[in-house]
């Protein structure tokens, strides 16, 4: 990814514009997370190639570091699919990616003790973040 800094700059501008159009302000850490997530996936069209529920189920029983990585990848994928509607299937339900993404972020939050409030907030705001990403699709 040779152009990552360019992608981050562009992503930041797009995310800010989407927030302004929706009249919302994501918390700074959440906004930064979404900007970098958006930037990382700008040149990776391969998404939703295997069911995220399988990834999550496989990730739950892994050691901590692997678990975090697999769950975060699945959760991020759900956020992108739901928000940007990338290869979004309507099966098994309209809320599938919201449910799976929220579950995965919650699982990440509780890997360590005390729970990580950042991932709890991401899970809690999954739909709002999805709306911001969806607005990016239109811009």
N, C-alpha and C positions, 0 to 999 in steps of 0.2 A: 504494500500500500504506500506508494511513493508520494501521493498527494494528501496524506492524512491531515496535515495542518490546514491545507486549503479546504478539505472536506469539513473540518471542525468549524472553521470560520464561516463557511456557507451554511452549515447546519445551525450554528448559533443564530445567524440572521433569520433563517427560515423559522426556527422555533420561536424566536421573539416575535416575529410578525404574526405567527399563528396565535400565540398567547394574546397579543394585542387585539386581534380580530375577534377572539372569544371573550375578551375582557376578563382574563384570568392571569394570575401570577403563580407559577410553580415556585415552590421553595427553591432557594439557590442550589442546594445539593442535588435536588431532584432534577432541576433544569439542566445542570451540568451533566448528570447521568444520561438524560435523554438526548442531549446534544451529542455526546460521545457515542451513544448507541446508534443514533441516526447516522453519524459520520462513518462508523465502522461498517454499516450495512449498505452504504451508497453504491459500492461496487461489488456487492455479493448478492446476486439475484437468486442464488440457490437457497431457498427457504421453504420450509414446510414439505420436506422430502420424506419424512417419516413422522408418524403420529407423535405429538408432543407428550401424550399421556404415557407412551412407552418409554420415552426418554426420562420422564419424571419418575416412573416406577423403577427403572434401572438405577437412577441416581440416588434414590432414597437409601439404598443399602450399601453404598460405597463409603470408603473412609472419608473423613471430613473434607480434605482439600479437593478430592475428586468429586465428592458430593456437591460441594459449593459450585464448582465449575460446571458440572452437568446441569444442575438445577438452574443456575443463572443463564446458561445458554438456552434452555427450554423456556424459561420465563421471559427472557428478552425476545425470543422468537415469537412467543404468544403476543407480547406487547406490539411488536411490529406487524404481525399478521392482523391483529384486531384493529390497530390504529390506521395502518396504511392499506389494509385489506389486500395484502400480498398473498396471492394463491389461497385466499380464504374459502374454505369449504363451509357449507351450511350444515353439514353433518358433524356430529350428532345433534347439535343444537346451535342456536344463534349465540348463546353465551359460553360455548365450549372454550374458546380461547381466553375469555375473561376468567372463567372458573379455573382453568388449568394454570394460567399465568399468575393469578392471585395465590393459588395453592403453592406454586413453586416459590414465589417470593416469600410467602409465609414460612415455608420450610427452611429457606436460607436464613431467615431472621432467627430461627430457633436452633440453628446448628450449635451456636455457642451460648453460654450463660454469662451475663445476662443477655437477653435477646437484643438483636441489632435493630434499633428503632428506625434506622434508615430504610431497611427492607420492609418493615411493618408499614411505614408510610407509603412506600411504593405500592405495596399490595392494596392498601386502603384507597389510594388515589388512582388505581389502575384504569378505571373508566375515564377519569378526567385526563390522564396522560394520553390515553387512546384518542380522546377528542382532539387534543392538541396535535398529535401525529396525523390524525385524519385531516385536519385543517391544512397541514403541510402538504398533503397530497394535492390539494386544490390550488395552492399557491404557485 
